[in-house]
Amino acid sequence: DVRGLKMSTAVDAIHDMSLNVGRLRFDSTVKTFDDSLDAVVYTQRPEPSSLPTLMGGDVTIYLTIAKNNIPAGQ
């Protein structure tokens, strides 16, 4: 589960799990390169689960800088 992590940390975590980043999706709050560096993951696909994901599988992460878009507790 990479929700609540900054983009670079989330990408590293995904790679550490032997997975690939399929796509980075930025919402409308991310307007500049600096915004992208501060962006936080608010959701991911596939969703985190107790079922294993195949090594080399893709994970798409959705990023925002809007604090209200980030799930509570993340």
Accessible surface in RSA format (square Angstrom, percent):
REM  Atomic radii and reference values for relative SASA: ProtOr
REM  Chains: A
REM  Algorithm: Lee & Richards
REM  Probe-radius: 1.40
REM  Slices: 20
REM RES _ NUM      All-atoms   Total-Side   Main-Chain    Non-polar    All polar
REM                ABS   REL    ABS   REL    ABS   REL    ABS   REL    ABS   REL
RES ASP A   1    90.98  63.7  40.14  40.0  50.84 120.2  23.11  54.4  67.87  67.7
RES VAL A   2     2.13   1.4   2.13   1.9   0.00   0.0   2.13   1.8   0.00   0.0
RES ARG A   3    62.73  26.3  53.68  27.4   9.05  21.5   0.73   1.0  62.00  37.6
RES GLY A   4    24.21  29.9   0.00   N/A  24.21  29.9   2.16   5.9  22.04  49.4
RES LEU A   5    60.55  33.7  58.85  42.1   1.70   4.3  60.55  42.5   0.00   0.0
RES LYS A   6   101.41  49.5  97.40  59.8   4.01   9.6  59.91  53.9  41.50  44.2
RES MET A   7    29.89  15.5  29.89  19.8   0.00   0.0  29.35  25.0   0.54   0.7
RES SER A   8    72.78  61.5  66.73  89.1   6.05  13.9  45.26  96.4  27.53  38.6
RES THR A   9    68.95  49.0  65.68  66.6   3.27   7.8  42.58  57.2  26.37  39.9
RES ALA A  10     0.00   0.0   0.00   0.0   0.00   0.0   0.00   0.0   0.00   0.0
RES VAL A  11    31.10  20.5  31.10  28.2   0.00   0.0  31.10  27.0   0.00   0.0
RES ASP A  12    86.13  60.3  84.64  84.2   1.49   3.5  21.11  49.7  65.02  64.8
RES ALA A  13    26.92  24.8  22.03  34.0   4.89  11.1  26.09  36.7   0.83   2.2
RES ILE A  14     1.37   0.8   1.37   1.0   0.00   0.0   1.37   1.0   0.00   0.0
RES HIS A  15    95.56  52.2  80.33  55.8  15.24  39.0  55.08  56.8  40.48  47.1
RES ASP A  16   122.90  86.1  88.51  88.1  34.39  81.3  29.94  70.5  92.96  92.7
RES MET A  17    93.73  48.5  73.22  48.5  20.51  48.8  49.50  42.1  44.23  58.6
RES SER A  18    53.07  44.8  38.71  51.7  14.36  33.1  19.92  42.4  33.14  46.4
RES LEU A  19    19.83  11.0  16.08  11.5   3.76   9.4  16.35  11.5   3.48   9.4
RES ASN A  20    69.44  47.9  69.44  67.1   0.00   0.0  12.75  30.7  56.70  54.8
RES VAL A  21    38.26  25.2  15.80  14.3  22.46  54.1  15.80  13.7  22.46  60.9
RES GLY A  22    33.02  40.7   0.00   N/A  33.02  40.7   9.36  25.7  23.66  53.0
RES ARG A  23   143.46  60.2 137.23  70.0   6.23  14.8  37.17  50.8 106.29  64.4
RES LEU A  24    71.50  39.8  48.21  34.5  23.28  58.5  48.21  33.9  23.28  62.7
RES ARG A  25   104.13  43.7 101.52  51.7   2.61   6.2  27.22  37.2  76.91  46.6
RES PHE A  26    82.32  41.2  50.74  31.4  31.58  82.2  51.50  31.2  30.82  88.2
RES ASP A  27    30.58  21.4  18.24  18.2  12.34  29.2  26.30  61.9   4.28   4.3
RES SER A  28    93.77  79.2  74.50  99.4  19.27  44.4  54.98 117.1  38.80  54.4
RES THR A  29    43.44  30.9  34.97  35.4   8.47  20.2  39.47  53.0   3.97   6.0
RES VAL A  30    23.62  15.5   5.24   4.7  18.39  44.3   5.24   4.5  18.39  49.9
RES LYS A  31   160.69  78.4 122.18  75.0  38.51  91.7  98.13  88.3  62.57  66.6
RES THR A  32    78.71  56.0  67.04  68.0  11.68  27.8  73.34  98.5   5.37   8.1
RES PHE A  33   150.18  75.1 135.98  84.2  14.19  36.9 141.32  85.7   8.86  25.4
RES ASP A  34    97.17  68.1  94.95  94.5   2.21   5.2  27.09  63.8  70.07  69.9
RES ASP A  35    31.32  21.9  31.19  31.0   0.12   0.3   0.12   0.3  31.19  31.1
RES SER A  36    14.21  12.0  14.21  19.0   0.00   0.0  11.18  23.8   3.02   4.2
RES LEU A  37    87.61  48.8  76.12  54.5  11.49  28.9  77.16  54.2  10.45  28.1
RES ASP A  38    78.97  55.3  73.06  72.7   5.91  14.0  17.17  40.4  61.80  61.6
RES ALA A  39     0.00   0.0   0.00   0.0   0.00   0.0   0.00   0.0   0.00   0.0
RES VAL A  40    15.48  10.2  15.48  14.0   0.00   0.0  15.48  13.4   0.00   0.0
RES VAL A  41     0.00   0.0   0.00   0.0   0.00   0.0   0.00   0.0   0.00   0.0
RES TYR A  42    56.15  26.2  52.17  29.7   3.98  10.3  30.47  22.9  25.68  31.7
RES THR A  43    25.49  18.1  25.49  25.8   0.00   0.0  18.38  24.7   7.11  10.7
RES GLN A  44    13.51   7.6  13.51   9.9   0.00   0.0   0.00   0.0  13.51  10.2
RES ARG A  45   115.98  48.7 113.15  57.7   2.83   6.7  43.10  58.9  72.88  44.2
RES PRO A  46    68.94  50.2  60.47  55.1   8.47  30.8  67.11  55.4   1.83  11.4
RES GLU A  47    86.76  49.8  74.21  56.1  12.55  29.9  51.16  99.0  35.60  29.1
RES PRO A  48    44.18  32.2  18.30  16.7  25.88  94.1  26.09  21.5  18.10 112.5
RES SER A  49    81.74  69.1  39.49  52.7  42.25  97.3  42.50  90.5  39.24  55.0
RES SER A  50   118.14  99.8  76.27 101.8  41.87  96.5  58.12 123.8  60.02  84.1
RES LEU A  51   134.77  75.1 127.60  91.3   7.17  18.0 127.67  89.7   7.09  19.1
RES PRO A  52   129.35  94.3  97.12  88.5  32.23 117.2 108.50  89.6  20.85 129.6
RES THR A  53    68.15  48.5  42.40  43.0  25.76  61.4  24.11  32.4  44.04  66.6
RES LEU A  54   154.16  85.9 149.03 106.6   5.13  12.9 151.85 106.6   2.31   6.2
RES MET A  55   156.63  81.1 130.55  86.4  26.09  62.1  90.83  77.2  65.80  87.2
RES GLY A  56    42.62  52.6   0.00   N/A  42.62  52.6  26.68  73.2  15.95  35.7
RES GLY A  57    20.88  25.7   0.00   N/A  20.88  25.7  20.55  56.4   0.33   0.7
RES ASP A  58    89.88  63.0  73.66  73.3  16.22  38.4  21.10  49.7  68.78  68.6
RES VAL A  59     6.46   4.2   6.46   5.8   0.00   0.0   6.46   5.6   0.00   0.0
RES THR A  60    24.51  17.4  24.10  24.4   0.41   1.0   4.93   6.6  19.58  29.6
RES ILE A  61     0.00   0.0   0.00   0.0   0.00   0.0   0.00   0.0   0.00   0.0
RES TYR A  62    59.46  27.8  59.46  33.8   0.00   0.0  31.44  23.6  28.02  34.5
RES LEU A  63     0.00   0.0   0.00   0.0   0.00   0.0   0.00   0.0   0.00   0.0
RES THR A  64     0.00   0.0   0.00   0.0   0.00   0.0   0.00   0.0   0.00   0.0
RES ILE A  65    60.15  34.2  43.39  32.3  16.76  40.4  46.01  33.1  14.13  38.3
RES ALA A  66    22.60  20.8  13.68  21.1   8.92  20.3  22.60  31.8   0.00   0.0
RES LYS A  67   161.05  78.6 147.41  90.4  13.64  32.5 104.08  93.7  56.97  60.7
RES ASN A  68   137.52  94.8  96.90  93.6  40.63  97.8  48.90 117.7  88.62  85.7
RES ASN A  69    62.18  42.9  45.04  43.5  17.14  41.3  10.63  25.6  51.54  49.8
RES ILE A  70    31.24  17.8  17.83  13.3  13.41  32.3  18.08  13.0  13.17  35.7
RES PRO A  71    49.02  35.7  34.33  31.3  14.69  53.4  46.83  38.7   2.19  13.6
RES ALA A  72   104.86  96.4  69.29 106.9  35.57  80.9  80.17 112.9  24.69  65.4
RES GLY A  73    87.00 107.3   0.00   N/A  87.00 107.3  43.79 120.2  43.22  96.8
RES GLN A  74    89.00  49.8  34.78  25.4  54.22 129.1  19.28  41.0  69.72  52.9
END  Absolute sums over single chains surface
CHAIN  1 A     4794.5       3722.6       1071.9       2696.7       2097.8
END  Absolute sums over all chains
TOTAL          4794.5       3722.6       1071.9       2696.7       2097.8
